Amino acid sequence: MAPPTIAPVLIDRLRGDLETAGYDVVRLAAVLGPMAVAALERENGLPAVLVARSSDDPAATLARLLTLGDAVPTALAEAALPTLGVDGARALGLVDTDGESVRGTVDLRPVDVGGRVWWLTSDQDSSTTSRPVEPDHVLGVGGASRTLAELTVRTPAVRALDLGTGCGIQALTLTDHVDDVVATDISARALSYAAFNAALNEVEIEWREGSMLEPVAGEQFDLVVSNPPFVITPRTGELATYSYRDGGRSGDDLVRDLVTSVGDVLAPGGLVQMLGNWEIRRGRTWTERVEEWLEASGLDGWVIQREVLDPAHYAETWLRDGGISVERDRAAWEAAATAWLADFAAREVEGIGFGYLILRRPTTDRPRRHRLEELAGPVGPALGEQIAESLRVGDLLDGLDDDSLLELAPVVAGDVTDERHHVPGSPDPSVILLRQGGGFGRLIRADTVMSAVVGACDGELTLGQITAGVAVLLDEPIGQVRDAVVPALRELLVDGLLTIP
Ligand SMILES: C[S@@+](CC[C@H](N)C(=O)[O-])C[C@H]1O[C@@H](n2cnc3c(N)ncnc32)[C@H](O)[C@@H]1O
């Protein structure tokens, strides 16, 4: 199926009709109701189709036509598109007509990403078409797209790059805080969808076709975001590959190469935020492997492993994503799963890690800072702000020796709670935990001294005064209390459990 056509006059009419119908996230949720919306999130469109068919709201008709793949009577479609009309929608490549009915040929839906609602076109997924997706499928907004958008630091910047833009969602959100946005993709189809989406949402983006960093070689950016095709697929030539997820490289080479070379296009102080998979090979930890990549990058690196799957689970996940299931075709499923397991076995892969990579080019030649950690729990909203603040505080503390640190007067963040666990009958807690409600939801094990110091951080007293007071209270030498808590205080400050007013 061809991507939509960029015809500015028709796109203006389309935008007007979508606005008039109130085709947005809130209105659709109200029209369809919570059960249908929840079912849609599980890729079951039937309840939404049934509700929308019984509604005379134009937003419901547009949902049938543009999101749900339902055949809509022509007269009803004309009424929902009063200025564009069915002919205009067909000329834009959004619908096909069949006698008395009209059916959408692309997916066009409102999505709430990056703090704003966008109209996004992409290819229809297999739950809409009931067919496996094509190798050049252009993906709509998925979980990974939302994750990256949530992570993205949204401080104003001059130039940003979205590498592997797909339908353009990351690039669109960047236009809200970046002067010049460049977006690349190896797929001309994806770039056509993305350019259509930019026109529909009235934002300017520069598009470049090509692989990885080739289209921007020699240029510099303040921010690079990428949700790259990081899925590890056996390169047997027999398995179906999809441009939206397979970069055509062996193992995790694509992610490694991007990490080690992205510094070439990064301005001093510039930031990279990307998602990736990495292989965990027998006898080696994930941190050893990723640390090598960071070393080779010449950049600061903060890598957060969110999840690890074993090879069988990984293969199942991506086979299901590609529409191959035991129920549908056992022989095809077994052949593909066998190829996947053999590919991982050949490199002695025992696990596949997924996570976030945040890289930065410092403005000086100071030693690079690398932080690799596992954080598997739920994360709070506005992660991008938390990450920006962590980087800012990390820079600030880098220049402070311990004596200067003790002159700070931090305050406990509002989302931090203190949890105490007691052995039954014991008056003293055996475990004290500091729990961060937002951000990365960190859980920090504390002892009585640490908990007393943190509890006294009211923004008035300095850490020097607090540690001296706690030492007197607990009848311990001041130096010993300070030596014990200062490294942990640095971490609490960087991670936002303590803030500097
Ligand atoms: C997982 S999709 C991400 C789409 C979008 N940025 C998002 O966040 O939803 C990966 C994109 O990378 C593109 N891609 C695949 N191989 C590439 C390569 N070698 N160079 C650049 N882009 C590539 C695919 O066409 C696809 O659009």
The ligand as an SDF file (V2000), in Angstrom:
LIG
                    3D

 27 29  0  0  0  0  0  0  0  0999 V2000
   11.5640    0.9620   15.7870 C   0  0  0  0  0  0  0  0  0  0  0  0
   11.3110    2.0220   14.4050 S   0  0  0  0  0  0  0  0  0  0  0  0
   11.2520    3.5960   15.2430 C   0  0  0  0  0  0  0  0  0  0  0  0
   10.2360    4.5470   14.6680 C   0  0  0  0  0  0  0  0  0  0  0  0
   10.0440    5.8230   15.4730 C   0  0  0  0  0  0  0  0  0  0  0  0
   11.2730    6.5970   15.5800 N   0  0  0  0  0  0  0  0  0  0  0  0
    9.4860    5.5560   16.8560 C   0  0  0  0  0  0  0  0  0  0  0  0
   10.1200    5.9370   17.8540 O   0  0  0  0  0  0  0  0  0  0  0  0
    8.4090    4.9680   16.9440 O   0  0  0  0  0  0  0  0  0  0  0  0
   12.9220    2.0190   13.6540 C   0  0  0  0  0  0  0  0  0  0  0  0
   13.0350    2.8210   12.3780 C   0  0  0  0  0  0  0  0  0  0  0  0
   14.3950    2.7090   11.9110 O   0  0  0  0  0  0  0  0  0  0  0  0
   14.3940    2.6050   10.4940 C   0  0  0  0  0  0  0  0  0  0  0  0
   15.6300    1.9310   10.0810 N   0  0  0  0  0  0  0  0  0  0  0  0
   15.8750    0.6140    9.8890 C   0  0  0  0  0  0  0  0  0  0  0  0
   17.1550    0.4160    9.5230 N   0  0  0  0  0  0  0  0  0  0  0  0
   17.7380    1.6450    9.4850 C   0  0  0  0  0  0  0  0  0  0  0  0
   19.0330    2.0950    9.1790 C   0  0  0  0  0  0  0  0  0  0  0  0
   19.9980    1.2390    8.8390 N   0  0  0  0  0  0  0  0  0  0  0  0
   19.2740    3.4220    9.2110 N   0  0  0  0  0  0  0  0  0  0  0  0
   18.2890    4.2960    9.5650 C   0  0  0  0  0  0  0  0  0  0  0  0
   17.0460    3.9240    9.8780 N   0  0  0  0  0  0  0  0  0  0  0  0
   16.7620    2.6100    9.8370 C   0  0  0  0  0  0  0  0  0  0  0  0
   13.1430    1.8250   10.1740 C   0  0  0  0  0  0  0  0  0  0  0  0
   12.7410    2.0600    8.8430 O   0  0  0  0  0  0  0  0  0  0  0  0
   12.1690    2.3510   11.2230 C   0  0  0  0  0  0  0  0  0  0  0  0
   11.4470    3.4410   10.7150 O   0  0  0  0  0  0  0  0  0  0  0  0
  1  2  1  0
  2  3  1  0
  2 10  1  0
  3  4  1  0
  4  5  1  0
  5  6  1  0
  5  7  1  0
  7  8  2  0
  7  9  1  0
 10 11  1  0
 11 12  1  0
 11 26  1  0
 12 13  1  0
 13 14  1  0
 13 24  1  0
 14 15  1  0
 14 23  1  0
 15 16  2  0
 16 17  1  0
 17 18  1  0
 17 23  2  0
 18 19  1  0
 18 20  2  0
 20 21  1  0
 21 22  2  0
 22 23  1  0
 24 25  1  0
 24 26  1  0
 26 27  1  0
M  CHG  2   2   1   9  -1
M  END
$$$$
